[in-house]
Amino acid sequence: MRITVVAGARPNFMKIAPLIHAIEKLKSKGGRLEYRLVHTGQHYDPKLSATFFEELGIPRPDVNLGVGSGTQAEQTAGIMLGFEKELMSNPADMIIVVGDVTSTMACSITAKKLNVRVAHVEAGIRSFDLTMPEEINRMVTDSITDLFFTTSHFANENLARAGVPAENIYFTGNVMIDTLMANRPKFRRPALWDELGLKDKGYVVITLHRPNNVDDPQNLQKLLGAISDSAAGMPVIFPVHPRTRKVIDDFGQAVLQSCGLAVGQSIKLTDPMGYLEFNYLVERAFAVITDSGGITEETTVMGVPCMTLRDSTERPETCTVGTNELLGTDPAAINPAMTRLLAGKWKRGAKPELWDGHAAERIAGILLDYSIKHYAG
């Protein structure tokens, strides 16, 4: 069976890495699976893409569509145009898409219009917030997917309610956790650890990139101010996403400096980090404050307290089982949460079911069985 694996943005790379390793392992044992790796180029900053291929041991893509930046519509159109040419030049029996970025949706639509089957890894997750572009991507992708690989019972239930036949849903676990567990022994201390004199459990890590948190400089300043004020004097490490950096550089630098934040004593702005260095910091942090979904999964497995500055989550298991808590987007919610954490009253958390480092192996085995059933001979 000929498979095209699609990656487009930073979260995708952590998810495709164990899949490619599992497929190659089966191939080495005679499994009839052939794959081609397509990078859409949706994330075009090398600090958010190229380094991940090196750190995670992923082979260089067979092609990079080089879509780059643009509006949602421009990116979607560019990906579809490029991916259609790719599939027509290199036909596939199935494509594998992961997660919920624009590339996930655009490549799924393109494949289905060429009568190519779609397998969706991380299918069925829902925030039920239609203001999130990712939610639209999830819903559209799952409406045309053939094989659904899920991370939780919540996702299974969402798909069942949408009318997906049970025989098409495979609860396989979380491939992002496969990558985390495989690379945890390789985590690498970043240079700023010694430069800032950081100590285990003696600092806070934050990541912010969602439009409702960062696009308004005044709102961003309020969030950062609340985090700084509640951190009990601990350093706050802020690897700045390109979207957030642009807001700060274009509109917010004066606002942040006026509050002593951009160059202040507590909040330390840094460039985006590689996977191994960033997770070294996360694993040893006193707490993580974020608006990312994937980071809440990693903190859950590493047992690090996590506060999410969003009103909804597509990963409720990180809250019901793990170490994550939704705070909403009101800066006033940060100090009470930090006060509880500092008082030792945060939940301990546990690993969700099947977040055991073997999800990709289960997926590859299912794909092999599928290929034997449908493409034998």
Summary of the structure (lengths in Angstrom):
residues: 377
radius of gyration: 20.6
end to end distance: 10.8
largest distance: 70.0
contacts: 1309
relative contact order: 0.13
helix: 49%
strand: 14%
